[in-house]
Amino acid sequence: MAEEREARESGNQRAARLAANAAKGGRAVVAKYGPEHMRAIGTRGASAVAAKYGLRHYSEIAARNRGVKKKRRAA
């Protein structure tokens, strides 16, 4: 039954629903453990990415995002 409902949903609606649920879960974790806990998780994640791919990884992502944002503004 759940599969039928999901099949009828468009991709954008499903993505919006999932994003809303993810945000709700994130707010619940912040309420329970505090922002310091979330900051520590983010710091460990960023450190792991930097250790695996190097610091340049983030600058490359930022450069790609700048190009995307320029295209969106121009459209």
PDB file of N, CA, C, O and CB in Angstrom:
ATOM      1  N   MET A   1       0.820  -1.188   0.000  1.00  0.00           N
ATOM      2  CA  MET A   1       0.000   0.000   0.000  1.00  0.00           C
ATOM      3  C   MET A   1       0.868   1.258   0.000  1.00  0.00           C
ATOM      4  O   MET A   1       0.573   2.222  -0.706  1.00  0.00           O
ATOM      5  CB  MET A   1      -0.935  -0.005   1.202  1.00  0.00           C
ATOM      6  N   ALA A   2       1.937   1.244   0.792  1.00  0.00           N
ATOM      7  CA  ALA A   2       2.832   2.399   0.836  1.00  0.00           C
ATOM      8  C   ALA A   2       3.523   2.585  -0.507  1.00  0.00           C
ATOM      9  O   ALA A   2       3.764   3.714  -0.937  1.00  0.00           O
ATOM     10  CB  ALA A   2       3.876   2.235   1.955  1.00  0.00           C
ATOM     11  N   GLU A   3       3.844   1.460  -1.179  1.00  0.00           N
ATOM     12  CA  GLU A   3       4.494   1.565  -2.485  1.00  0.00           C
ATOM     13  C   GLU A   3       3.577   2.235  -3.501  1.00  0.00           C
ATOM     14  O   GLU A   3       4.034   3.009  -4.342  1.00  0.00           O
ATOM     15  CB  GLU A   3       4.911   0.180  -2.987  1.00  0.00           C
ATOM     16  N   GLU A   4       2.278   1.936  -3.420  1.00  0.00           N
ATOM     17  CA  GLU A   4       1.325   2.551  -4.344  1.00  0.00           C
ATOM     18  C   GLU A   4       1.268   4.059  -4.130  1.00  0.00           C
ATOM     19  O   GLU A   4       1.228   4.835  -5.085  1.00  0.00           O
ATOM     20  CB  GLU A   4      -0.075   1.935  -4.167  1.00  0.00           C
ATOM     21  N   ARG A   5       1.267   4.458  -2.869  1.00  0.00           N
ATOM     22  CA  ARG A   5       1.201   5.888  -2.569  1.00  0.00           C
ATOM     23  C   ARG A   5       2.458   6.592  -3.072  1.00  0.00           C
ATOM     24  O   ARG A   5       2.383   7.676  -3.651  1.00  0.00           O
ATOM     25  CB  ARG A   5       1.027   6.118  -1.054  1.00  0.00           C
ATOM     26  N   GLU A   6       3.623   5.961  -2.843  1.00  0.00           N
ATOM     27  CA  GLU A   6       4.873   6.551  -3.302  1.00  0.00           C
ATOM     28  C   GLU A   6       4.947   6.590  -4.812  1.00  0.00           C
ATOM     29  O   GLU A   6       5.525   7.517  -5.380  1.00  0.00           O
ATOM     30  CB  GLU A   6       6.052   5.785  -2.749  1.00  0.00           C
ATOM     31  N   ALA A   7       4.372   5.600  -5.472  1.00  0.00           N
ATOM     32  CA  ALA A   7       4.391   5.577  -6.930  1.00  0.00           C
ATOM     33  C   ALA A   7       3.584   6.740  -7.497  1.00  0.00           C
ATOM     34  O   ALA A   7       3.925   7.283  -8.548  1.00  0.00           O
ATOM     35  CB  ALA A   7       3.843   4.242  -7.453  1.00  0.00           C
ATOM     36  N   ARG A   8       2.512   7.123  -6.802  1.00  0.00           N
ATOM     37  CA  ARG A   8       1.681   8.232  -7.271  1.00  0.00           C
ATOM     38  C   ARG A   8       2.326   9.593  -7.017  1.00  0.00           C
ATOM     39  O   ARG A   8       2.061  10.550  -7.745  1.00  0.00           O
ATOM     40  CB  ARG A   8       0.324   8.179  -6.600  1.00  0.00           C
ATOM     41  N   GLU A   9       3.157   9.682  -6.004  1.00  0.00           N
ATOM     42  CA  GLU A   9       3.802  10.953  -5.695  1.00  0.00           C
ATOM     43  C   GLU A   9       4.819  11.318  -6.770  1.00  0.00           C
ATOM     44  O   GLU A   9       5.529  10.458  -7.292  1.00  0.00           O
ATOM     45  CB  GLU A   9       4.481  10.889  -4.322  1.00  0.00           C
ATOM     46  N   SER A  10       4.876  12.592  -7.086  1.00  0.00           N
ATOM     47  CA  SER A  10       5.917  13.001  -8.029  1.00  0.00           C
ATOM     48  C   SER A  10       7.251  13.045  -7.287  1.00  0.00           C
ATOM     49  O   SER A  10       7.285  13.066  -6.057  1.00  0.00           O
ATOM     50  CB  SER A  10       5.586  14.393  -8.675  1.00  0.00           C
ATOM     51  N   GLY A  11       8.325  13.058  -8.029  1.00  0.00           N
ATOM     52  CA  GLY A  11       9.654  13.079  -7.415  1.00  0.00           C
ATOM     53  C   GLY A  11       9.892  14.301  -6.567  1.00  0.00           C
ATOM     54  O   GLY A  11      10.512  14.206  -5.507  1.00  0.00           O
ATOM     55  N   ASN A  12       9.410  15.462  -7.011  1.00  0.00           N
ATOM     56  CA  ASN A  12       9.619  16.697  -6.260  1.00  0.00           C
ATOM     57  C   ASN A  12       8.864  16.686  -4.939  1.00  0.00           C
ATOM     58  O   ASN A  12       9.385  17.140  -3.921  1.00  0.00           O
ATOM     59  CB  ASN A  12       9.192  17.897  -7.090  1.00  0.00           C
ATOM     60  N   GLN A  13       7.641  16.170  -4.950  1.00  0.00           N
ATOM     61  CA  GLN A  13       6.862  16.110  -3.714  1.00  0.00           C
ATOM     62  C   GLN A  13       7.525  15.171  -2.721  1.00  0.00           C
ATOM     63  O   GLN A  13       7.604  15.468  -1.529  1.00  0.00           O
ATOM     64  CB  GLN A  13       5.420  15.655  -3.998  1.00  0.00           C
ATOM     65  N   ARG A  14       7.992  14.055  -3.211  1.00  0.00           N
ATOM     66  CA  ARG A  14       8.643  13.082  -2.331  1.00  0.00           C
ATOM     67  C   ARG A  14       9.920  13.668  -1.754  1.00  0.00           C
ATOM     68  O   ARG A  14      10.196  13.507  -0.565  1.00  0.00           O
ATOM     69  CB  ARG A  14       8.950  11.775  -3.090  1.00  0.00           C
ATOM     70  N   ALA A  15      10.698  14.347  -2.584  1.00  0.00           N
ATOM     71  CA  ALA A  15      11.944  14.962  -2.106  1.00  0.00           C
ATOM     72  C   ALA A  15      11.650  16.017  -1.053  1.00  0.00           C
ATOM     73  O   ALA A  15      12.368  16.114  -0.057  1.00  0.00           O
ATOM     74  CB  ALA A  15      12.727  15.589  -3.276  1.00  0.00           C
ATOM     75  N   ALA A  16      10.613  16.800  -1.257  1.00  0.00           N
ATOM     76  CA  ALA A  16      10.253  17.841  -0.290  1.00  0.00           C
ATOM     77  C   ALA A  16       9.821  17.213   1.028  1.00  0.00           C
ATOM     78  O   ALA A  16      10.174  17.705   2.100  1.00  0.00           O
ATOM     79  CB  ALA A  16       9.128  18.738  -0.847  1.00  0.00           C
ATOM     80  N   ARG A  17       9.058  16.127   0.949  1.00  0.00           N
ATOM     81  CA  ARG A  17       8.601  15.450   2.157  1.00  0.00           C
ATOM     82  C   ARG A  17       9.781  14.852   2.914  1.00  0.00           C
ATOM     83  O   ARG A  17       9.857  14.959   4.138  1.00  0.00           O
ATOM     84  CB  ARG A  17       7.580  14.357   1.809  1.00  0.00           C
ATOM     85  N   LEU A  18      10.689  14.229   2.195  1.00  0.00           N
ATOM     86  CA  LEU A  18      11.858  13.638   2.846  1.00  0.00           C
ATOM     87  C   LEU A  18      12.746  14.709   3.468  1.00  0.00           C
ATOM     88  O   LEU A  18      13.274  14.523   4.564  1.00  0.00           O
ATOM     89  CB  LEU A  18      12.661  12.809   1.845  1.00  0.00           C
ATOM     90  N   ALA A  19      12.912  15.825   2.773  1.00  0.00           N
ATOM     91  CA  ALA A  19      13.721  16.923   3.318  1.00  0.00           C
ATOM     92  C   ALA A  19      13.089  17.486   4.581  1.00  0.00           C
ATOM     93  O   ALA A  19      13.787  17.793   5.548  1.00  0.00           O
ATOM     94  CB  ALA A  19      13.893  18.038   2.275  1.00  0.00           C
ATOM     95  N   ALA A  20      11.771  17.619   4.573  1.00  0.00           N
ATOM     96  CA  ALA A  20      11.073  18.138   5.757  1.00  0.00           C
ATOM     97  C   ALA A  20      11.244  17.188   6.933  1.00  0.00           C
ATOM     98  O   ALA A  20      11.469  17.627   8.061  1.00  0.00           O
ATOM     99  CB  ALA A  20       9.573  18.351   5.459  1.00  0.00           C
ATOM    100  N   ASN A  21      11.138  15.893   6.675  1.00  0.00           N
ATOM    101  CA  ASN A  21      11.317  14.907   7.747  1.00  0.00           C
ATOM    102  C   ASN A  21      12.753  14.905   8.259  1.00  0.00           C
ATOM    103  O   ASN A  21      12.978  14.767   9.461  1.00  0.00           O
ATOM    104  CB  ASN A  21      10.935  13.505   7.255  1.00  0.00           C
ATOM    105  N   ALA A  22      13.714  15.054   7.376  1.00  0.00           N
ATOM    106  CA  ALA A  22      15.114  15.100   7.796  1.00  0.00           C
ATOM    107  C   ALA A  22      15.380  16.326   8.656  1.00  0.00           C
ATOM    108  O   ALA A  22      16.089  16.243   9.659  1.00  0.00           O
ATOM    109  CB  ALA A  22      16.044  15.101   6.577  1.00  0.00           C
ATOM    110  N   ALA A  23      14.818  17.453   8.271  1.00  0.00           N
ATOM    111  CA  ALA A  23      14.994  18.678   9.055  1.00  0.00           C
ATOM    112  C   ALA A  23      14.358  18.529  10.437  1.00  0.00           C
ATOM    113  O   ALA A  23      14.909  18.983  11.440  1.00  0.00           O
ATOM    114  CB  ALA A  23      14.383  19.886   8.314  1.00  0.00           C
ATOM    115  N   LYS A  24      13.211  17.897  10.472  1.00  0.00           N
ATOM    116  CA  LYS A  24      12.522  17.667  11.746  1.00  0.00           C
ATOM    117  C   LYS A  24      13.390  16.800  12.667  1.00  0.00           C
ATOM    118  O   LYS A  24      13.493  17.069  13.864  1.00  0.00           O
ATOM    119  CB  LYS A  24      11.141  16.991  11.508  1.00  0.00           C
ATOM    120  N   GLY A  25      14.008  15.765  12.104  1.00  0.00           N
ATOM    121  CA  GLY A  25      14.882  14.911  12.890  1.00  0.00           C
ATOM    122  C   GLY A  25      16.113  15.660  13.383  1.00  0.00           C
ATOM    123  O   GLY A  25      16.550  15.472  14.518  1.00  0.00           O
ATOM    124  N   GLY A  26      16.664  16.504  12.529  1.00  0.00           N
ATOM    125  CA  GLY A  26      17.821  17.303  12.930  1.00  0.00           C
ATOM    126  C   GLY A  26      17.486  18.247  14.076  1.00  0.00           C
ATOM    127  O   GLY A  26      18.269  18.401  15.014  1.00  0.00           O
ATOM    128  N   ARG A  27      16.321  18.876  13.995  1.00  0.00           N
ATOM    129  CA  ARG A  27      15.901  19.772  15.084  1.00  0.00           C
ATOM    130  C   ARG A  27      15.689  19.004  16.387  1.00  0.00           C
ATOM    131  O   ARG A  27      15.977  19.522  17.466  1.00  0.00           O
ATOM    132  CB  ARG A  27      14.608  20.511  14.700  1.00  0.00           C
ATOM    133  N   ALA A  28      15.187  17.770  16.292  1.00  0.00           N
ATOM    134  CA  ALA A  28      14.989  16.952  17.491  1.00  0.00           C
ATOM    135  C   ALA A  28      16.322  16.610  18.146  1.00  0.00           C
ATOM    136  O   ALA A  28      16.432  16.627  19.372  1.00  0.00           O
ATOM    137  CB  ALA A  28      14.228  15.665  17.142  1.00  0.00           C
ATOM    138  N   VAL A  29      17.330  16.301  17.346  1.00  0.00           N
ATOM    139  CA  VAL A  29      18.656  15.979  17.891  1.00  0.00           C
ATOM    140  C   VAL A  29      19.255  17.209  18.556  1.00  0.00           C
ATOM    141  O   VAL A  29      19.843  17.111  19.633  1.00  0.00           O
ATOM    142  CB  VAL A  29      19.602  15.455  16.778  1.00  0.00           C
ATOM    143  N   VAL A  30      19.106  18.375  17.915  1.00  0.00           N
ATOM    144  CA  VAL A  30      19.630  19.607  18.505  1.00  0.00           C
ATOM    145  C   VAL A  30      18.921  19.894  19.829  1.00  0.00           C
ATOM    146  O   VAL A  30      19.555  20.298  20.804  1.00  0.00           O
ATOM    147  CB  VAL A  30      19.459  20.800  17.527  1.00  0.00           C
ATOM    148  N   ALA A  31      17.601  19.684  19.858  1.00  0.00           N
ATOM    149  CA  ALA A  31      16.856  19.923  21.095  1.00  0.00           C
ATOM    150  C   ALA A  31      17.302  18.979  22.205  1.00  0.00           C
ATOM    151  O   ALA A  31      17.367  19.374  23.369  1.00  0.00           O
ATOM    152  CB  ALA A  31      15.355  19.764  20.850  1.00  0.00           C
ATOM    153  N   LYS A  32      17.609  17.739  21.850  1.00  0.00           N
ATOM    154  CA  LYS A  32      17.984  16.753  22.856  1.00  0.00           C
ATOM    155  C   LYS A  32      19.425  16.906  23.328  1.00  0.00           C
ATOM    156  O   LYS A  32      19.692  16.860  24.529  1.00  0.00           O
ATOM    157  CB  LYS A  32      17.778  15.370  22.311  1.00  0.00           C
ATOM    158  N   TYR A  33      20.363  17.089  22.385  1.00  0.00           N
ATOM    159  CA  TYR A  33      21.778  17.071  22.731  1.00  0.00           C
ATOM    160  C   TYR A  33      22.457  18.437  22.685  1.00  0.00           C
ATOM    161  O   TYR A  33      23.534  18.605  23.257  1.00  0.00           O
ATOM    162  CB  TYR A  33      22.491  16.148  21.819  1.00  0.00           C
ATOM    163  N   GLY A  34      21.855  19.402  22.025  1.00  0.00           N
ATOM    164  CA  GLY A  34      22.415  20.741  21.964  1.00  0.00           C
ATOM    165  C   GLY A  34      23.237  20.984  20.711  1.00  0.00           C
ATOM    166  O   GLY A  34      23.669  20.040  20.049  1.00  0.00           O
ATOM    167  N   PRO A  35      23.452  22.252  20.387  1.00  0.00           N
ATOM    168  CA  PRO A  35      24.192  22.589  19.171  1.00  0.00           C
ATOM    169  C   PRO A  35      25.665  22.182  19.220  1.00  0.00           C
ATOM    170  O   PRO A  35      26.278  21.968  18.174  1.00  0.00           O
ATOM    171  CB  PRO A  35      24.095  24.066  18.920  1.00  0.00           C
ATOM    172  N   GLU A  36      26.237  22.071  20.417  1.00  0.00           N
ATOM    173  CA  GLU A  36      27.637  21.666  20.518  1.00  0.00           C
ATOM    174  C   GLU A  36      27.830  20.246  19.986  1.00  0.00           C
ATOM    175  O   GLU A  36      28.844  19.944  19.357  1.00  0.00           O
ATOM    176  CB  GLU A  36      28.119  21.758  21.974  1.00  0.00           C
ATOM    177  N   HIS A  37      26.855  19.384  20.243  1.00  0.00           N
ATOM    178  CA  HIS A  37      26.909  18.008  19.755  1.00  0.00           C
ATOM    179  C   HIS A  37      26.904  17.992  18.227  1.00  0.00           C
ATOM    180  O   HIS A  37      27.691  17.274  17.610  1.00  0.00           O
ATOM    181  CB  HIS A  37      25.721  17.186  20.308  1.00  0.00           C
ATOM    182  N   MET A  38      26.023  18.781  17.621  1.00  0.00           N
ATOM    183  CA  MET A  38      25.947  18.830  16.160  1.00  0.00           C
ATOM    184  C   MET A  38      27.228  19.424  15.573  1.00  0.00           C
ATOM    185  O   MET A  38      27.699  18.974  14.529  1.00  0.00           O
ATOM    186  CB  MET A  38      24.722  19.652  15.711  1.00  0.00           C
ATOM    187  N   ARG A  39      27.782  20.415  16.230  1.00  0.00           N
ATOM    188  CA  ARG A  39      29.026  21.027  15.776  1.00  0.00           C
ATOM    189  C   ARG A  39      30.161  20.010  15.806  1.00  0.00           C
ATOM    190  O   ARG A  39      30.984  19.960  14.892  1.00  0.00           O
ATOM    191  CB  ARG A  39      29.377  22.247  16.645  1.00  0.00           C
ATOM    192  N   ALA A  40      30.202  19.204  16.856  1.00  0.00           N
ATOM    193  CA  ALA A  40      31.247  18.180  16.971  1.00  0.00           C
ATOM    194  C   ALA A  40      31.112  17.142  15.850  1.00  0.00           C
ATOM    195  O   ALA A  40      32.111  16.707  15.277  1.00  0.00           O
ATOM    196  CB  ALA A  40      31.174  17.486  18.355  1.00  0.00           C
ATOM    197  N   ILE A  41      29.877  16.750  15.544  1.00  0.00           N
ATOM    198  CA  ILE A  41      29.653  15.794  14.457  1.00  0.00           C
ATOM    199  C   ILE A  41      30.124  16.383  13.133  1.00  0.00           C
ATOM    200  O   ILE A  41      30.817  15.718  12.363  1.00  0.00           O
ATOM    201  CB  ILE A  41      28.161  15.402  14.370  1.00  0.00           C
ATOM    202  N   GLY A  42      29.749  17.631  12.870  1.00  0.00           N
ATOM    203  CA  GLY A  42      30.141  18.290  11.624  1.00  0.00           C
ATOM    204  C   GLY A  42      31.647  18.442  11.499  1.00  0.00           C
ATOM    205  O   GLY A  42      32.216  18.271  10.421  1.00  0.00           O
ATOM    206  N   THR A  43      32.283  18.765  12.614  1.00  0.00           N
ATOM    207  CA  THR A  43      33.738  18.934  12.602  1.00  0.00           C
ATOM    208  C   THR A  43      34.434  17.611  12.296  1.00  0.00           C
ATOM    209  O   THR A  43      35.382  17.566  11.512  1.00  0.00           O
ATOM    210  CB  THR A  43      34.228  19.489  13.951  1.00  0.00           C
ATOM    211  N   ARG A  44      33.955  16.533  12.919  1.00  0.00           N
ATOM    212  CA  ARG A  44      34.564  15.223  12.657  1.00  0.00           C
ATOM    213  C   ARG A  44      34.350  14.804  11.208  1.00  0.00           C
ATOM    214  O   ARG A  44      35.242  14.229  10.585  1.00  0.00           O
ATOM    215  CB  ARG A  44      33.983  14.159  13.604  1.00  0.00           C
ATOM    216  N   GLY A  45      33.159  15.096  10.670  1.00  0.00           N
ATOM    217  CA  GLY A  45      32.876  14.743   9.279  1.00  0.00           C
ATOM    218  C   GLY A  45      33.763  15.518   8.319  1.00  0.00           C
ATOM    219  O   GLY A  45      34.317  14.952   7.377  1.00  0.00           O
ATOM    220  N   ALA A  46      33.893  16.811   8.564  1.00  0.00           N
ATOM    221  CA  ALA A  46      34.730  17.636   7.700  1.00  0.00           C
ATOM    222  C   ALA A  46      36.190  17.208   7.788  1.00  0.00           C
ATOM    223  O   ALA A  46      36.898  17.194   6.781  1.00  0.00           O
ATOM    224  CB  ALA A  46      34.589  19.116   8.072  1.00  0.00           C
ATOM    225  N   SER A  47      36.635  16.865   8.973  1.00  0.00           N
ATOM    226  CA  SER A  47      38.017  16.411   9.136  1.00  0.00           C
ATOM    227  C   SER A  47      38.258  15.106   8.387  1.00  0.00           C
ATOM    228  O   SER A  47      39.315  14.910   7.788  1.00  0.00           O
ATOM    229  CB  SER A  47      38.350  16.232  10.622  1.00  0.00           C
ATOM    230  N   ALA A  48      37.266  14.213   8.426  1.00  0.00           N
ATOM    231  CA  ALA A  48      37.415  12.932   7.729  1.00  0.00           C
ATOM    232  C   ALA A  48      37.481  13.143   6.214  1.00  0.00           C
ATOM    233  O   ALA A  48      38.278  12.499   5.532  1.00  0.00           O
ATOM    234  CB  ALA A  48      36.247  11.984   8.085  1.00  0.00           C
ATOM    235  N   VAL A  49      36.646  14.044   5.688  1.00  0.00           N
ATOM    236  CA  VAL A  49      36.669  14.329   4.249  1.00  0.00           C
ATOM    237  C   VAL A  49      38.004  14.954   3.863  1.00  0.00           C
ATOM    238  O   VAL A  49      38.599  14.583   2.851  1.00  0.00           O
ATOM    239  CB  VAL A  49      35.500  15.267   3.854  1.00  0.00           C
ATOM    240  N   ALA A  50      38.474  15.906   4.672  1.00  0.00           N
ATOM    241  CA  ALA A  50      39.755  16.560   4.384  1.00  0.00           C
ATOM    242  C   ALA A  50      40.903  15.560   4.446  1.00  0.00           C
ATOM    243  O   ALA A  50      41.836  15.636   3.647  1.00  0.00           O
ATOM    244  CB  ALA A  50      40.006  17.711   5.371  1.00  0.00           C
ATOM    245  N   ALA A  51      40.839  14.628   5.386  1.00  0.00           N
ATOM    246  CA  ALA A  51      41.904  13.626   5.489  1.00  0.00           C
ATOM    247  C   ALA A  51      41.900  12.692   4.279  1.00  0.00           C
ATOM    248  O   ALA A  51      42.958  12.278   3.804  1.00  0.00           O
ATOM    249  CB  ALA A  51      41.748  12.811   6.783  1.00  0.00           C
ATOM    250  N   LYS A  52      40.707  12.365   3.783  1.00  0.00           N
ATOM    251  CA  LYS A  52      40.616  11.431   2.672  1.00  0.00           C
ATOM    252  C   LYS A  52      40.924  12.094   1.333  1.00  0.00           C
ATOM    253  O   LYS A  52      41.648  11.527   0.515  1.00  0.00           O
ATOM    254  CB  LYS A  52      39.241  10.814   2.632  1.00  0.00           C
ATOM    255  N   TYR A  53      40.378  13.292   1.102  1.00  0.00           N
ATOM    256  CA  TYR A  53      40.485  13.930  -0.208  1.00  0.00           C
ATOM    257  C   TYR A  53      41.389  15.160  -0.246  1.00  0.00           C
ATOM    258  O   TYR A  53      41.704  15.657  -1.328  1.00  0.00           O
ATOM    259  CB  TYR A  53      39.130  14.315  -0.672  1.00  0.00           C
ATOM    260  N   GLY A  54      41.808  15.654   0.908  1.00  0.00           N
ATOM    261  CA  GLY A  54      42.632  16.849   0.961  1.00  0.00           C
ATOM    262  C   GLY A  54      41.784  18.101   1.083  1.00  0.00           C
ATOM    263  O   GLY A  54      40.587  18.086   0.795  1.00  0.00           O
ATOM    264  N   LEU A  55      42.413  19.178   1.510  1.00  0.00           N
ATOM    265  CA  LEU A  55      41.681  20.427   1.725  1.00  0.00           C
ATOM    266  C   LEU A  55      41.149  21.016   0.423  1.00  0.00           C
ATOM    267  O   LEU A  55      40.161  21.750   0.430  1.00  0.00           O
ATOM    268  CB  LEU A  55      42.574  21.439   2.415  1.00  0.00           C
ATOM    269  N   ARG A  56      41.787  20.704  -0.670  1.00  0.00           N
ATOM    270  CA  ARG A  56      41.361  21.260  -1.950  1.00  0.00           C
ATOM    271  C   ARG A  56      39.964  20.777  -2.344  1.00  0.00           C
ATOM    272  O   ARG A  56      39.292  21.430  -3.143  1.00  0.00           O
ATOM    273  CB  ARG A  56      42.363  20.893  -3.037  1.00  0.00           C
ATOM    274  N   HIS A  57      39.525  19.662  -1.804  1.00  0.00           N
ATOM    275  CA  HIS A  57      38.214  19.096  -2.109  1.00  0.00           C
ATOM    276  C   HIS A  57      37.116  20.133  -1.885  1.00  0.00           C
ATOM    277  O   HIS A  57      36.229  20.288  -2.725  1.00  0.00           O
ATOM    278  CB  HIS A  57      37.953  17.848  -1.249  1.00  0.00           C
ATOM    279  N   TYR A  58      37.169  20.841  -0.763  1.00  0.00           N
ATOM    280  CA  TYR A  58      36.137  21.828  -0.456  1.00  0.00           C
ATOM    281  C   TYR A  58      36.200  23.021  -1.400  1.00  0.00           C
ATOM    282  O   TYR A  58      35.158  23.549  -1.787  1.00  0.00           O
ATOM    283  CB  TYR A  58      36.273  22.300   0.983  1.00  0.00           C
ATOM    284  N   SER A  59      37.385  23.453  -1.775  1.00  0.00           N
ATOM    285  CA  SER A  59      37.481  24.594  -2.688  1.00  0.00           C
ATOM    286  C   SER A  59      36.967  24.231  -4.075  1.00  0.00           C
ATOM    287  O   SER A  59      36.408  25.076  -4.774  1.00  0.00           O
ATOM    288  CB  SER A  59      38.929  25.087  -2.778  1.00  0.00           C
ATOM    289  N   GLU A  60      37.156  22.972  -4.474  1.00  0.00           N
ATOM    290  CA  GLU A  60      36.618  22.537  -5.765  1.00  0.00           C
ATOM    291  C   GLU A  60      35.098  22.510  -5.742  1.00  0.00           C
ATOM    292  O   GLU A  60      34.456  22.897  -6.719  1.00  0.00           O
ATOM    293  CB  GLU A  60      37.160  21.154  -6.133  1.00  0.00           C
ATOM    294  N   ILE A  61      34.522  22.061  -4.645  1.00  0.00           N
ATOM    295  CA  ILE A  61      33.064  22.069  -4.515  1.00  0.00           C
ATOM    296  C   ILE A  61      32.553  23.503  -4.556  1.00  0.00           C
ATOM    297  O   ILE A  61      31.566  23.791  -5.233  1.00  0.00           O
ATOM    298  CB  ILE A  61      32.620  21.371  -3.202  1.00  0.00           C
ATOM    299  N   ALA A  62      33.210  24.395  -3.845  1.00  0.00           N
ATOM    300  CA  ALA A  62      32.791  25.794  -3.824  1.00  0.00           C
ATOM    301  C   ALA A  62      32.870  26.402  -5.216  1.00  0.00           C
ATOM    302  O   ALA A  62      31.989  27.168  -5.609  1.00  0.00           O
ATOM    303  CB  ALA A  62      33.654  26.598  -2.847  1.00  0.00           C
ATOM    304  N   ALA A  63      33.909  26.071  -5.960  1.00  0.00           N
ATOM    305  CA  ALA A  63      34.048  26.602  -7.315  1.00  0.00           C
ATOM    306  C   ALA A  63      32.912  26.112  -8.201  1.00  0.00           C
ATOM    307  O   ALA A  63      32.363  26.882  -8.989  1.00  0.00           O
ATOM    308  CB  ALA A  63      35.402  26.199  -7.917  1.00  0.00           C
ATOM    309  N   ARG A  64      32.558  24.842  -8.076  1.00  0.00           N
ATOM    310  CA  ARG A  64      31.423  24.307  -8.853  1.00  0.00           C
ATOM    311  C   ARG A  64      30.134  24.999  -8.465  1.00  0.00           C
ATOM    312  O   ARG A  64      29.323  25.331  -9.329  1.00  0.00           O
ATOM    313  CB  ARG A  64      31.283  22.789  -8.644  1.00  0.00           C
ATOM    314  N   ASN A  65      29.935  25.220  -7.172  1.00  0.00           N
ATOM    315  CA  ASN A  65      28.703  25.863  -6.711  1.00  0.00           C
ATOM    316  C   ASN A  65      28.603  27.296  -7.207  1.00  0.00           C
ATOM    317  O   ASN A  65      27.508  27.756  -7.530  1.00  0.00           O
ATOM    318  CB  ASN A  65      28.627  25.836  -5.189  1.00  0.00           C
ATOM    319  N   ARG A  66      29.713  28.008  -7.275  1.00  0.00           N
ATOM    320  CA  ARG A  66      29.686  29.383  -7.786  1.00  0.00           C
ATOM    321  C   ARG A  66      29.192  29.396  -9.225  1.00  0.00           C
ATOM    322  O   ARG A  66      28.405  30.262  -9.608  1.00  0.00           O
ATOM    323  CB  ARG A  66      31.088  30.033  -7.694  1.00  0.00           C
ATOM    324  N   GLY A  67      29.649  28.441 -10.019  1.00  0.00           N
ATOM    325  CA  GLY A  67      29.201  28.359 -11.408  1.00  0.00           C
ATOM    326  C   GLY A  67      27.715  28.078 -11.503  1.00  0.00           C
ATOM    327  O   GLY A  67      27.023  28.654 -12.343  1.00  0.00           O
ATOM    328  N   VAL A  68      27.220  27.194 -10.648  1.00  0.00           N
ATOM    329  CA  VAL A  68      25.797  26.852 -10.646  1.00  0.00           C
ATOM    330  C   VAL A  68      24.978  28.067 -10.233  1.00  0.00           C
ATOM    331  O   VAL A  68      23.950  28.360 -10.843  1.00  0.00           O
ATOM    332  CB  VAL A  68      25.514  25.660  -9.698  1.00  0.00           C
ATOM    333  N   LYS A  69      25.424  28.770  -9.209  1.00  0.00           N
ATOM    334  CA  LYS A  69      24.674  29.930  -8.728  1.00  0.00           C
ATOM    335  C   LYS A  69      24.652  31.039  -9.776  1.00  0.00           C
ATOM    336  O   LYS A  69      23.644  31.730  -9.921  1.00  0.00           O
ATOM    337  CB  LYS A  69      25.279  30.453  -7.420  1.00  0.00           C
ATOM    338  N   LYS A  70      25.762  31.218 -10.513  1.00  0.00           N
ATOM    339  CA  LYS A  70      25.791  32.213 -11.580  1.00  0.00           C
ATOM    340  C   LYS A  70      24.755  31.886 -12.633  1.00  0.00           C
ATOM    341  O   LYS A  70      24.024  32.766 -13.089  1.00  0.00           O
ATOM    342  CB  LYS A  70      27.182  32.292 -12.212  1.00  0.00           C
ATOM    343  N   LYS A  71      24.690  30.622 -13.021  1.00  0.00           N
ATOM    344  CA  LYS A  71      23.733  30.193 -14.052  1.00  0.00           C
ATOM    345  C   LYS A  71      22.308  30.409 -13.581  1.00  0.00           C
ATOM    346  O   LYS A  71      21.455  30.831 -14.362  1.00  0.00           O
ATOM    347  CB  LYS A  71      23.949  28.713 -14.415  1.00  0.00           C
ATOM    348  N   ARG A  72      22.038  30.127 -12.319  1.00  0.00           N
ATOM    349  CA  ARG A  72      20.678  30.320 -11.776  1.00  0.00           C
ATOM    350  C   ARG A  72      20.300  31.794 -11.769  1.00  0.00           C
ATOM    351  O   ARG A  72      19.171  32.151 -12.106  1.00  0.00           O
ATOM    352  CB  ARG A  72      20.575  29.747 -10.345  1.00  0.00           C
ATOM    353  N   ARG A  73      21.251  32.656 -11.383  1.00  0.00           N
ATOM    354  CA  ARG A  73      20.967  34.098 -11.368  1.00  0.00           C
ATOM    355  C   ARG A  73      20.719  34.624 -12.776  1.00  0.00           C
ATOM    356  O   ARG A  73      19.870  35.491 -12.982  1.00  0.00           O
ATOM    357  CB  ARG A  73      22.128  34.868 -10.720  1.00  0.00           C
ATOM    358  N   ALA A  74      21.455  34.101 -13.733  1.00  0.00           N
ATOM    359  CA  ALA A  74      21.313  34.569 -15.112  1.00  0.00           C
ATOM    360  C   ALA A  74      19.991  34.124 -15.724  1.00  0.00           C
ATOM    361  O   ALA A  74      19.455  34.797 -16.604  1.00  0.00           O
ATOM    362  CB  ALA A  74      22.472  34.063 -15.963  1.00  0.00           C
ATOM    363  N   ALA A  75      19.473  33.012 -15.269  1.00  0.00           N
ATOM    364  CA  ALA A  75      18.223  32.465 -15.873  1.00  0.00           C
ATOM    365  C   ALA A  75      16.990  33.209 -15.454  1.00  0.00           C
ATOM    366  O   ALA A  75      15.887  32.864 -15.879  1.00  0.00           O
ATOM    367  CB  ALA A  75      18.051  31.013 -15.509  1.00  0.00           C
TER     368      ALA A  75
END
